[in-house]
Amino acid sequence: MPPMGSALEFLDLLAREAAPVEFEQPLLAARMRGEPADDLAELERIKLRALQVRALLDRRRRREEELSALYDTAGDLAGLRGLDAVLRAIVHRARTLLNADVSYLTLNDPDRGDTYMRITDGSVAASFQSLRLPPGAGLGGLVALTGTPYATANYAGDPRFQHTSEIDGGVTDEGLVAILGVPLRLGSRVIGVLFAANRTERPFAREEVSLLVSLAAHAAVAIDAARLLTETQTALSELSAANAVIRAHSESVERAAAAHDRMTALVLRGGGVEDVARDLVDVLDGALLVFDAQGRQLATAKSASWTGGLPALDPEAVAEAVAASRGTRRSVRRGELYVAAVVAGADNLGALVFQPPQPLAEADQRTLERAAQITALLLLFRHTVAEAEGQVRGELLDDLISRPARDPDALRARARRVGVDLDAPHVVVVAEEAQAGSRQQATSWARGFAASHSGLAMARDGRMTFLLPGADPGQAARLVAREATRCLGRPVTAGGAGPTSDPAAVATACREADHCVQALVALGRTGAGAGTADLGYVGLLLGRQYDAAGFLADVLGPVIEYDRRRGTSLVPTLDAYFAAGGSLARAAEALHVHVNTVSQRLDRIGQLLGAGWQDPDRSLDVRLALRLHRMRGCLRPPTG
């Protein structure tokens, strides 16, 4: 029997987890001491048994490590960590537990029908990390196709696998030799492959294959859990979005009901377009512009929470949007703006242009359209009232012109009822269109213009007559001509007369204004406006009695024609001569020519006009013709 001390040495070696080679030392020491052969044989038997115990302890420790790794992996899954983090942990544990140089995981791509590299650990070659494996190609492709684990101690020389240049190139770049691959299964379906690989030849034990299969199962569970979590989150997001839509719709319906109640109350209490605008932006947050059919701004409004300015408008884009809205009878969206046409039957009355902070729900668009309808109703009512009032005002002005002396006090009382004080200074303006247009359009504009200026208006026989407060008939006539031309789209000529504070004098002022219009037309100043004082006695004279063109041709025609044909300056010379009081020297100085040149030109004028053109009677006609010629814009300033 060997000494007890030698047996205890083996126990010490087991206790300190010594390397297998150290278990030879007690046997060698016994041989050196010359122990009997039986004792040496017994020591050999004890050594083998100790090594068996050591191997058993190693397996149990290894199994403990594997179980711990699997437990940690299960903990990762239970902790709902990110999928990438769980997969990286699994791949790293596979590399550590199998003592491999590289571990990696591939997943099937159902869209492309191949397998791609998802996670790597220990890899250094970019070509390997970007590999894609066709079905059945390489070790991984075969595992993915068959769902069976495969291992090889030397991949490059293993004929069981379908080698491709791309896969072999990536494996060579990474320097891999031995490879183990196991499938990732979800039920009967393979979704990927988990690998462990070495850069030197090595066999893979059955326990290592089982461990890698267990890790692959955990990876498959993690992927499926991530899929289920994503689907759950998507479903929750969809439910949340649906709930938000329902809530927004409910809120918009409530806003629509509130807007309907407010606008109905507004109409009943006699509110105006401005009130509609304010109520609308109280219900729908944003900024609003209201326009009439001519594009004039009727109202603006902004909600209390609106921090921006009023909508910036492109006239052409707005006109197109209004036409589209009018055609569909619905509001239309153009960029950030919503446009709703204000229509009544076939009549275009204007538009609402609304800018909300965010797109409108359908119910909110209906609210905007309802506001457009209320606006149309109010504008129609306003138009009806204006028509009635305009007719009353027109009848009053007609009576002032045609029957002023019958009952002045009654005329004054009627005027006061429409806000006109006939005892205050007023001017009379008569306007005439250059070409016939819509009589209704002209009448409507005249009434509106007069009402906005606290005056009276009527339209008859293609002419518009106004009685407007003020003391400057020329200024009033120019304003009427300018505004009428702009709004009606055709030239309008206007003549003014007055002022007068006597109702009985309105008829006389009207005749003078009418003469003034005739004078402007006779002078060729169509589209202009002037008072009688602006034209002087020449304009009044021409307006009442003379054919301006015929008068000018009779008196000054030969001289004008001579200048036209020969490019001379006889007309300016004649004008300068009269302006200098008949002084040749002053006329020459004004024309910047020699006095002899003036004398020669006057001789030529005498030949053209005939003897006696400087006689008092004839010279008056000549001077009137020169004045007329200048007023018609045909006379250049005097020059040499």
C-alpha angles and dihedrals in degrees: 000000000000120000116277089236093064092054091049089055090063090051090052090051090052092047094055093041093240123191117265092251091062090063088073093064100079090049092049091049091052092051090051090052089053096243116182119271092247091055091048091051091050090050089051090053091049091048092053092047090049090051089050089052090048092051091048091052090048091053092048092048090048091048089049090053091048092049090048090051091049090047091051090049091051088050090053090053093047090049091059092229118174115288094240092052093049093047093047090051091050093048092047092050090050090055093047099044094045091043088232128162094223135015127184144166129220129193131205117251106214092190095056098027096232140090125260134196110261107168132009132185122191094007119139104173118088091202090058093047091054097048121134117198120211115221110285094006118126125347094298094048090052092049091048091048098046102028089227127124115248130191133183131183091206115022097184092059099038111109094193092083132071103242121208128186092239095050094041090048092053092046090049092048089053091045095231121164111160117044134181120189129182128182127253105224134195102187106306094339123096112217100173149330133261116210140194118188141176132206090225132051115277137150119236116230123226090249090056091051090050091049092051090048089054092050090047090053090054090048090052090050090050092051092048091046090051090050092050091046091051091049090048092049090048091050090048091049091050091048090048091049091048090049090049090050091049091047092047091048091049091049092047090050089051090049090049091051091048091048091050091052093047095047093046090052089046093056092046093052092048099252125169140228091277090058091051090052093050093047092048095054089046089059098035115037112233145065126298137198123191120200133183125226091274092054094254114147111247101176144352130199139174129192118243092250094048108110099178130079129257118297116282107233135208103204094211093048092047092049090052091048092049090051091049092048092047090052095050097032086227135102115263131209122229111178107302093345132088117204125197120184117227104222138160113194106308093339119106107215101171141281145268116227112194130183115193124187090242136014115292123245116236092256090052090052088054088053090054090050091049089052088053090053092050089048090052090051092051093046091050090050090047090048092050091050091046091050092051093045091045091053090050091049092047092051090049092052090046090054091047090055101038103030108020098144102050099083115347093177092055089050090052091050092050090049092051090055090061094042099261123129107204091190090065120083113279135175128213119226124189116194127193127192116230090221133019116267140160107324091201091052092050093046093048092049093047092051092047093047093049093047092050090052096044092249143112130258141180135176124215137155094359093308132105120213123197135189105199131176113251145077103245112078093179093056091046092049093050090050092050093047093048097046095041092050091049097046100038095041096228134083115279122189119206133192125192135202138177147004102224135165096188120089089211091060096055093087092053091048089050092055091049091050089049090052089049091055090049090051093051091050091046090051091052094246096132113168093026130112128216143152126237090257090056092060100039123205092315094064093046091047092050094044093056106034119006142075098225097203093047093047092050093048093049097049105031105010099109092052093046091048092048091054091047095052100039102029092237128145104234096130094052089046091052091048092049090048093056091041089055091054092249094307112143093197096052091044090051090049091051091049094042092232136115117278090240089059090056091049092050092049092050089051089054090048089052090053091051098044097035132235119320097032089132094054112116096252095045095041090056090056090047092050091047089050090050090050091049091047091052093047090054089058096244099116119085119213111275111276135155 
